[in-house]
Amino acid sequence: MADITIYGAPWCPDCKRAKKFLNEQRVPYNWVDIDNNPEGQNVVQSYNKGKQIIPTIIFSDNSFLVEPTNAELADKLNLQTSASRPFYDLIVVGSGPAGLTAAIYAAREGMETLVIERSGTGGQAAVTERLDNYPGFSKGITGAAFADELTEQAKRFGVEILQAQEVVEIGVDGEGQAGHEGDHHYVKTGNGDVYCATALVVALGTNYKRLGVEGEEDFIGAGVHFCATCDGPFYKGREIMVVGGGNSAAEEAIGLSKFGSKVTLLVRKEQLAASKVIIDKLNSISNVEVRYNTQIQAFRGEGHLESVTVLNNLNNETYEEKPAAVFVFVGLTPNTGFLKDSAIKMDERGFITTSRTLETSIRGIFAAGDCRAGSTKQVASAVGEGATVALMVREHLKEHDEMVDRAHLVEMTEA
């Protein structure tokens, strides 16, 4: 039994946000839908002096929060949200496998390293049910356990990690942000804090586009997945459902057909937006069924996905299906939106372009992992990029120190 209970309703946006925040922090909780639980309504009213305000979140010590912000939840969970100093050798933005690996390598090189994460550590890997293709784990490892191990390893080497802090601006510290003038770089967080560093690593990751329907967030990693390569093998011999209408969805349905006894591809429109070659291959596979003009309306279950409500767009009729898992492929978006007005160059989809040394268009700012154009979107390669970018940062810091030494020498000579 979890120590936290959320009293709310499926239609409540603040309830969804609070659940999403706790899920990202990998904090277990009990969920009580007061629409279907009269006793839950009474509990809410008792804590709110007769008023029915949701979400009402009750903790093990009987303390509670009503309609809390993410910052209030972070404070209640004792998450570190402010750094101990204004200046670092390296600041890593993002704490997925690429970001944490970069931080580990940098800290072991003696660099003072700060990691800033807007949600929970581990990135997309943390919400993967199980990593079965990562080298070194012969029996596999859960995504949450993998993320926890990475986080603890980074802390062991002295990496400082801020959570629940979103970076809203990145730039060159030409104006002396935080009291450090020169060619340093700065990041600004949503609460107004500014931190500077000699080098930055941007490891923002990506976000799988969600369907935005009831129950989806509750079952991510527990029957709802976004990576067939990662999670498909866990459903051998079972029925699998795929959602999407483009090349990615069709290709993943083809890949999943090797594992599932049956694969059903749900396409919201009346036809696929995939290439003819892929469609022809899809239609040639006997255990794949394509249903057009259909979409998922809700995910249901207790702890793990048990059923989905499917809507027929033509007649507005709904029906229940019981797939072992649902894989959603409706798009992938890099978490780089706040960089659109910066000098960091990106491709047309918002992925950051880099040189062969993983340096961006701004000297001293590097990128690694899924947000980088050309990355493979796999955990093993993200870890590899994290290690590589840390070594590139090391070389940059050496060059930077040499430039500073030469500048000081010139100043002394002229004096």
N, C-alpha and C positions, 0 to 999 in steps of 0.2 A: 504494500500500500504506500503510495507516494505521500510526502509530507505537505504537499500543496494541493488545494482544491480550488478550481475555477468554477464559479457559478455564472452561467451566461446562457446565450441562445445562439443558434446557427446564423441568424440574420444580423447579429450584432457585430459591426466592423471592429469595435474596440476589443471584443472578445477574440475575434480572429487574430488581431494584432498581438494580443497578449499571449495566445497559444503559440503563435509563430515565434515570438521572442523566446519563450521557454524551450520550444523545440530546438531552436538554433543554439541555445546554450546547453542543450542536452540535459535539461532539468525535468525529471519526471513529475507528472501532476495528475490529479483526478479531474475529470470533466463532468459537470452536472448540467444537463440541459433543463433549465427551469420551465420551459414550455411543456415538457412532458414529465415534470417532477414537482408536484404540489409541495412536497416537503422542502424541496430546494427553494421554492418561492418563499416559504416561511423563513428559511435560514437567511436569505438575502434581506428580507424585511426586518428581521431581528437585528441584523448588523447595521442597518441603515435607518433605524428609528421609524420603521413603518413604510419607508420608501422602497421601491423596487428599482434599484440602480445596478446595472451590470456593465462590465464584469465586476463582481465582488470576489476577491481572491483571498482565501484564508490560509494562514500558515500554521505550522505545527505548534507554535507557541500561542496560538489563538489570536495573534495580531492579524490585521487584514489591510488590504488596499482596495480602494474603490476607483474604478476607471483610471488606473495608474498609467503614466507615460512609460516609455521604455527606460528612460533615465531613472525614474522612481523604482522600477523593477530591478534595474542594475544595481542601484544603491542597496536595495533590500537583500539582494543576493551577494552583496559584498564583492562585486566585480570591480577591478581596478579601472577607473575611467580617466585618471589624470597621471601624467608622467612625472617622474621624480626630478627631471632637469629640463632645461630649455634646448640643449644642444647635444647631438649625438654624432658619432662617426657615420652611422647608417640608420636610416629609417626605412622600414619595410611596410608598405601599405597593403594589407591583406594577409590572412593567416591560413591559407590553404596549404597543400603540400609543397608548392613552389616557394611560397613566402616563408614558411617555417623552416624549410631546409636551407634557404638562403640565410636566414637568421642564425641557424645553428652553425653553419660553416663560418659565417662572419664572426660570431662570438668566439668560436674556437681560435680564430686568427687574432683575437685580442681587440676586436672592434666593439665599442660601446654601441649596442644595437637596441632599437625600439621597434616593436611591431604594433601597428594600429589596426584593429579589426572592428567592423561595424556590427557584426553579429557574433556567432560562435566560432571558435577556432576549428580548423580542419576543412573549411570550405565544403564543396560538393561531396568530397570523399566522406565527410562525417555523416552524411545522411544516406550513404550507400549501405544497403543491408549487409553486404559482405564483400570484401576484396578477396577474390580467389585467384587473381592473376598477377598479384604483386610478388616479386621475387623475395624469397627468404621465409615465407610463411607457408609451409608445406600443407597445413590444414586450413589455410585461409585465416582471415581476421575480420571482425566486424568493422565497418567504417568508423563507428564511434570509438572503438578501442584503438584503432589506428590513429585517429585524431588526438585522442588523449595521450598516447605514447609520444607522438610528435611534440605536443604542447609541453609535456613534462620534460622531455629531452631538451627543448629550447630553454626552459626555465633553469634546468640544471647547469647550463653554460652561462647563465646570467642574463639571458634575453629578457627585456622588460616588455610585457604584453598588455596593451590597453584593449578592453572589450567594450562593446556597445558604444563605440565612438566612430562616427562616420566622417571621413575626410571629405571636405567640400571644396578644397582648393589646393593646388600644387603649383609652385613656381620657383623662380630664381630669386635668391635673397639679395637683390641689388640694393634694396632700400634699408637693409639692416633689420629685418624682422627679428624679434626676440633679442635684440641687442648684439647681433653678430653680423657685421658688414662684410662684403666681399662676394666671392663666387659660390657661396653656399646655397642650399636649397631649403625651402620651407614647406610645411604642410599646415593647413588650418582645419580644425575639426568643427563639427556642428555646434559645439558649445562655446566656440570662440577662441579656444586655446590654439597657440601657434608654437610649433616645434621646428627646429632647424637641424640640418645635417650636412656633412660634406658630400654624401651620396644618398640617393633614394633608389629603392627598388619598388616598382609598381607591380604587384601581383594580385590584381583585383578579382581575377577569376571571371566566371560567366554565370549567368542565371538561366536555367531552363524555363522557358515560358510555361506558365501554368494554365490549366483550363479554367481556374477560378470558380469551381463548383463545390457544393457542400461535401465536406469530408476529405477533400483532396490533401490538405495540409496535414491532417491527422494520420494519414497512412503512407506518407513519403518515407521510403525505406522499409515499409512494412506491407508491401503489396503494390505500391505505386512507385514506379521507377522511371529513370530518364537515361539509362545507359544499358543497352542490350549486351554489350561486351562484358560489362561488369557483373550484371545480375541475371542475365539469361540462363546461364548454366544451372542456377538453383531451381529452375522450374522444368527440368527434364521430365518428359512424359506427362505433363499437365497442360491444361488449357490456358492459353495466354491471349490477352487482348492488347491491340496496338491502336493508338489514336494519332491521327495526322493524315495529311493529304499530299505531302510533297515527296521529294526524292528520299529524304532522310527516313521518313516513316515507312515508305515502301521498302527501302533497303534493309531497315532494321526488322521489318516483318519477314523478309526473306531470310535474314540471319537467324531470327528466333525460330523459324520453322524447323531448324536442325535440332532444336531442343524440345519444343512443345509438341504435344500430341495433336493439337489444333491451334492455329493462330487466326484470330479474327481481327481484321483491320477495319476500324470505323473511320469513315470519311465524311466530314460534315457537308461537303458539297456533292454535286451530282457526278463529279468525275475527279480523278486524280490529277494533280499538277506535277506529275513526275514525267521523266523522259520515257519515250516509247520502249527503249531497250529494257528499262527497269520494269515497266508495266508488263511487257511480254514475259519476262522472267517470272514475275509475281504470279501471273495467271497460269503459268505452267506447273506450279507447285500444288500438289494434291491436298495438302493439309492446311492451306491458306484460303480463307474466305474473306472477300471484300464486301462490306456493306456500305452503300452510299446513302447520303441524306440522313445520317445518324450521328448522334453525339451523346456523350455521357452527361447525365444530369446530376448524379450524386454517387459518392462512394460510401459504403456502409460496412460496419464490422465492429468487433470488440477487440481492440489491441492490434489486430491484423485484418487486412482486407478480406471480407467475406462475400460481398456482392456489389454490383453496380446497377444503377438505374439508367437505362438507355432510352433516349428520346428519338422517335422517328419524326424527322422534320416535315415530311409530306402530310401525315395525318395527325400529328401531335399526340400520338399514342406512346405510352411508355411501357417498358417491360423490364424484368429483372434478369440479370445474367450473373453467373458465379465463376468467373475466371480465377485462376490461382494468382494471377498478377496482371497489372495493366502498365504498359510502357507508353509514355506520352512523348511524342516527337512533333511538337508544334512550333519549334523554333528555339534558337539559342542566342542570347543577348549578352555581350560583354558588359561588365559593370563599369563602364567608362564614361557614362553620360555626363558627369560633372567636368570632364576634361575637354568637352567640345569647344570651349572658348579659350583653351590653353594653347601653348606653342608646341605641345606634344602631337606629333603627326600620327594619324590613324587612317585606316583604309575606309572604304565606303560603308562598311558594316560596323565600324566603331572599334575594330581590333587595332591594337597599337603596333605600329611598324618599327622594326629595330634593325640595327646593323648585325653583322655576324658575331659581334661581341655582346649582343643583346642590349646595346645602348640605344636609347631613343634619339629623337631629333634634338634633344637638349643634352649637352654634355653633362655627365655626372648623374643622369637619371636613366635607370635601366628598367626593363620590363621582362617578366618571366611568367610562365604558366599559361593557363587557358585564355587570358585576355590578350595574349600576344598573337599577332597575325602569323599564321603558319604553324602554330602549336598543334599537337595531335589530340589534345583533350583526353589524355590518359594519365592516371596517377603516377605511373613509373616515369614517364617522360617529364611530368611536372617536377618531380623530385630531382631528376637530372638537370633540368633547367635551373632549379634553385641552387644546386651546387655550382653549376657553371657561372651563374650570374654573380655569386659571392666571390668567386675567383677573379672575375672581371672587375668587381668593385675593389678588390684588393689592389689590383694593378692601377686602377684610377686613383686610389688614395696615395699610392707611392708617387705617381706622377704629380699629384696635387702637392704633396709635401715637398717634392723637389722644386716645384715652381715657387712655392712660398719661401724656401730656403734661398733660392736665387734672387727673389725680390728683396729679401732682407739684406743679402750681401750687397746688392746694388745700392740700397738705401744707406748702408754703413759706409760704402765707398764714396758716395756722393757727399755724405756728411763730413 
